[in-house]
Amino acid sequence: MGVAGIDEIYAYGLRNPYRFGFDSLTGELIAGDVGQNYIEEIDIIQSGKNYGWNLKEGTFRFDPQTGNVSNYLTGLPGTLVSPIAQYDHDDGTAIVGGYVYRGSAIPELVGKYVFGDLQRRFLLHGQIVLCRC
């Protein structure tokens, strides 16, 4: 593939991708990745890319010794891919990945990534629909 590493590994740096799906229109692979202590994230997964675990949790630096996150990103590899969306544990607990809605029954959801979390609330964040079930 022209990328260093083991050919059987499609992408690196995911902590706990709990469900993923392909967008039926674009073919993009999208995963909900459960964070450790603070951040849940949604990633568009591409071959050979590194999504940063255990150097990053979402867009934050992750300290594996303490489990804490910070905004101090100096020294991290510039090739780490950031999520397309993230939320902290004030908004949820553990993302359960979903799918990009391409149906016709609910026009407001067409093209939006619909997923669940372990909470019991419903929020709309731009192109992301968070359904807590």
N, C-alpha and C positions, 0 to 999 in steps of 0.2 A: 504493500500500500504506500510505500514511500515515507512512512512515519515510524520512528523508532519505537520499539516495544513488541510485545507479543501479539501476533496477528489475531488471536482469538479474542482479545480484549478490544471492544468497540470504542469505549470511552473510559476515562479515568476520573477520579475525584468526586464520586457521588457517595454520600454517606449511607442513605437507606432509601433508595427509590421505591416507594410503596405504590406501585401501579404506574403504568405508562401507556401511551396510546399514540397511534399515528393519526394525524389530521387527514381525513379522507380527501380533501381538496388539494392540499399542498404537499402531502407526504411527509411533513415534518414529524419527527419523533419527539414527543413532549412528555416529561416526567415530573411528578411531584416528589421532591426529595425531603424526607423527614430530617429536621435538624436535631442537634443534640440538646441544647438547653434554651436557646433563644429564638432562632430564626427557622421558619419553614420556607422552602423555595420551589419555584417552578422553572424548569430548564428546557430549552430546546437542545436536544442531544444530537451532536454531530460526531462523526467518526474521527478518532484520534485526538479529540479535545479533552482538556483537563478542567474539571469543574471545581477544583480547589480543596476538596476535603483531604486532609485535616488541617489545612492552612487557613481556610476560610469557611465561615458559615454564612451563607447568603453573600452579601457584599462586605461583610465585616471580617477582620482578622480573627481567627479562632486560636486560642491558646490551649493546646492539648494537655498541658500540666494542670491548669485550673478549670478548664471548661468554660472560661469567660470569653466574651467577644469585645473588640474595641475598633475604633476608627483608624488605628495606626496601621497603615498598609505598606509603609516603606519597607523595601527589601523583599517583598513578595514577587514571584515571577510574573512578568507582564503578560504571559500567555494564558493565565488562568481565566476561564470564562465565567462571567457573572450571570446570575439568573435573570430571566426576563421579568420576573415578579417575585416578591418576597413579602412575608408578614411576620410580625413577632408574636410572642406568646400572650400578648394582651388581646390579640385577635383570634388566636387558635392554639391548638396543642400539638397536633400531628396531622400533616396533610395526607389525604388519601387521594392519589392522583385520579384524574378524570379524562375527559375528552373534549375536543373542540366540537361544539354543537353545529351540525350541518343539516338539521331537520327543518321542517316547515311549520310544525305545530305552534312554535313559540318564536315568532320572527325577531323579537328583541334579543334572543340568545344566539342567533346565527353568527358564526365566526368567533364566538366567545368560548374560552376554556372554562368548562364547568367541572368542579371538583368538590370533594368533601373534606371535612376536618372532624376531629373528635368532639368539637363543641356543639351546642344546640342553638345556633343563631343563624341568620341569613344576612349577608352583606353583599353589596355590589361595588366593586372597585374598578371602574373603567371597563377594560376589556376582560376582566377576570370576574367570574361569579363564584363566590364562596358559599357553598351550601353546607352548613354544619348539621350533620345528621346524627 
